[in-house]
């Protein structure tokens, strides 16, 4: 499990400290995992699975596979969107759909 967690952290580009801050984990907790002083709590495993869009089964046993279809840039976009309040996320989605429709309409008229 720890190897899969460490691989996800490294692929995210975060330092251990930044990762702890990002997921609101205790300061230095990843370092304790790396040295074997502590194991991830269930709460931490749930947060990590949700953040990386992988199943808990994948983290714990490796029986499921992570969804590698999201790039770091995709994850960055999702992270930005998730910082918005829920109502603003819905508004942003509507505006983005409208913008894409307008671009599509412009391309059809320009051809």
C-alpha positions as CSV (number, residue, x, y, z in Angstrom):
1,X,0.0,0.0,0.0
2,X,2.7,2.5,0.9
3,X,4.5,2.0,-2.4
4,X,1.3,2.9,-4.3
5,X,0.7,5.9,-2.1
6,X,4.3,7.1,-2.5
7,X,4.1,6.6,-6.3
8,X,1.0,8.7,-6.4
9,X,2.6,11.5,-4.3
10,X,5.7,11.5,-6.5
11,X,3.6,11.6,-9.6
12,X,1.7,14.6,-8.3
13,X,4.8,16.7,-8.1
14,X,4.1,17.6,-4.5
15,X,6.8,17.5,-1.8
16,X,5.8,15.4,1.2
17,X,5.1,18.5,3.2
18,X,3.0,20.2,0.4
19,X,1.1,17.0,0.0
20,X,0.3,16.9,3.7
21,X,-1.0,20.5,3.5
22,X,-3.0,19.8,0.3
23,X,-4.9,17.0,1.9
24,X,-5.0,18.4,5.5
25,X,-3.0,15.6,6.9
26,X,-0.8,16.0,9.9
27,X,2.6,17.8,9.5
28,X,5.3,15.2,8.7
29,X,2.9,12.3,8.5
30,X,4.2,11.1,5.1
31,X,7.8,11.1,6.6
32,X,6.5,8.9,9.4
33,X,5.1,6.5,6.8
34,X,8.4,6.5,4.9
35,X,10.4,5.6,8.0
36,X,7.9,3.0,9.2
37,X,7.1,4.9,12.4
38,X,3.4,5.1,11.5
39,X,1.0,3.6,9.0
40,X,-1.7,5.6,7.1
41,X,-5.0,5.9,9.0
42,X,-8.2,4.9,7.3
43,X,-9.1,8.6,7.1
44,X,-5.8,9.3,5.3
45,X,-6.4,6.4,2.8
46,X,-9.9,7.7,2.0
47,X,-8.5,11.2,1.4
48,X,-5.7,10.0,-0.8
49,X,-8.0,7.7,-2.9
50,X,-10.5,10.6,-3.4
51,X,-7.8,13.1,-4.3
52,X,-6.1,10.8,-6.9
53,X,-9.4,9.4,-8.2
54,X,-8.4,5.8,-7.4
55,X,-10.2,3.2,-5.4
56,X,-9.4,2.3,-1.9
57,X,-9.0,-1.3,-3.2
58,X,-6.2,-0.1,-5.4
59,X,-4.4,1.7,-2.6
60,X,-4.8,-1.2,-0.1
61,X,-4.3,-4.3,-2.2
62,X,-3.4,-3.2,-5.7
63,X,-6.3,-5.4,-7.0
64,X,-7.9,-2.4,-8.8
65,X,-6.0,-0.1,-11.2
66,X,-5.8,3.6,-11.0
67,X,-7.5,5.7,-13.7
68,X,-4.5,6.9,-15.5
69,X,-6.6,8.9,-18.0
70,X,-6.1,12.1,-16.1
71,X,-2.9,14.0,-16.6
72,X,-1.4,16.2,-14.0
73,X,-2.8,19.2,-15.8
74,X,-6.3,17.6,-15.7
75,X,-5.9,17.1,-12.0
76,X,-4.7,20.7,-11.6
77,X,-7.9,21.9,-13.4
78,X,-10.1,19.7,-11.2
79,X,-8.4,20.9,-8.1
80,X,-9.0,24.6,-9.1
81,X,-12.7,23.9,-9.9
82,X,-13.2,22.0,-6.6
83,X,-11.9,25.1,-4.7
84,X,-15.1,26.9,-5.9
85,X,-18.2,26.7,-3.8
86,X,-20.6,24.1,-5.2
87,X,-23.0,26.7,-6.6
88,X,-20.2,28.5,-8.4
89,X,-19.0,25.2,-9.8
90,X,-22.4,24.7,-11.4
91,X,-22.4,28.3,-12.7
92,X,-18.8,27.8,-14.1
93,X,-19.8,24.6,-15.8
94,X,-22.8,26.3,-17.5
95,X,-20.6,29.2,-18.6
96,X,-17.9,26.9,-20.0
97,X,-20.5,24.9,-21.9
98,X,-21.9,28.1,-23.4
99,X,-18.4,29.3,-24.3
100,X,-17.6,26.0,-26.0
101,X,-20.9,26.1,-27.9
102,X,-20.1,29.7,-29.1
103,X,-16.7,28.5,-30.3
104,X,-18.2,25.6,-32.1
105,X,-20.8,28.0,-33.7
106,X,-18.0,30.4,-34.8
107,X,-16.0,27.6,-36.4
108,X,-19.1,26.5,-38.4
109,X,-19.7,30.1,-39.6
110,X,-16.1,30.7,-40.5
111,X,-15.8,27.6,-42.8
